[in-house]
């Protein structure tokens, strides 16, 4: 605990927790000062000052800094030309690839939380994003799903912001606007959306990464990292508006989406995680989790064993391998080999069953 202004009585510092927005029922007078209470800025209005300290009664107002719908943790960090790495649940986080990636980087760089939504229920339906109950020191606690942001300083290169975003169910325009305002306030130079999706690719080949970039430097780096241009058209997330608005504010944008085999559907896909981390390492020199690489090899071996027991699925994978190899060789529009109607129907039915689950 620290007090940046000496005129707030210690008994008031001890009395009022961070999350108390106001202390009711006290008379206000002309004595007004700024102070820090438990590292949160407050404005107090108290009685006559006696001996350098205000005499009770005192009214304490919580003035934690807000940017849009986000509440910032004070003090606001000073970051060096930060790049924001974002993931979005559940739209493009199959196999938890985005989640695994951000969690790993946060541990490596000792990231700390800098902001979270002050009222997540404004945006999220908690019958769809369920709160979680757990026990801590014998007491029952509840964790409410929320979007939050952490930051990390690096010795060299751009500092990082890590955005753990969730697909909003309501007030989407306010949600997008709040994210944009937060990024601009913290001086972000580039916004990069990371994630994963299912595709008709085999697990026996290097996983593809597709995406897009706006900004000369971002475009060059995406090509260097082996990110293929995306030609996707169809339904998307409202959060994509964040990427769309960044160039208007002179902020570079990029997207990196790993393509995972549709027939695997692992809860934690370490092959996708390792592939995305390798791409980020080529851009930022970030470390690659070697334990994740080892786990990816183990997962692939388990998939190989499962294929031996499923001749139909093994035939599907063989066709996907041929298609992948032909695509790698050609890399020209219109020369992609088509799958047989039987294989297309099989994969379509698999996709329907996954959607129902």
KAHU-V654546 format. One line per field, one symbol per residue. phi: phi as a letter, one per 40 degrees, with the letter a starting at -180 (. if undefined). psi: psi as a letter, one per 40 degrees, with the letter a starting at -180 (. if undefined). Layout:
phi->???
psi->???
This chain:
phi->.abcbcccdccccccbcccccabcgbcbbccbacabbfgbcbbbbbcdcbggbccccbbbbcbdcbbgccbcccccccbcfcbcbbbbbcdbbcgfcccdccccccccbgcbcbaaccbcccbbcccbbccbcabbfgbcbbbcdacabbbacbcbgccbbbbccbccbafcccccccccccccccgccabbcbaaacacbcccbdccbbiaabhdcccccccccgccccbcbidacccccccccddcbgbcbabbbccbccccfccbcccccccccccccccbgccbcccccccccccccccdcccccbdcccccccccccccccccccfbcgbcccccdcccccccccccccccc
psi->hiheheehiddddddhidehdihieihiaehhiiihhfehhihihaaihhfeihiiiihhhhfhhhhbeihihiihihihgihhhiihiedffiefddddddddddddefiihdiihdgdeddiheedghihhihhfehhihhhhihihiihiidiaiiihhhgiihieifddddddddddddddefhdihhhiaiiiigiieeihhihiaiihhdddddddddefhihhfhhaiaideeddddedddefhiiihhhhhihdedfidhhddddddddddddddefiihhdddddddddddddddddddegddddddddddddddddddddfiheehiiiidddddddddddddddd.
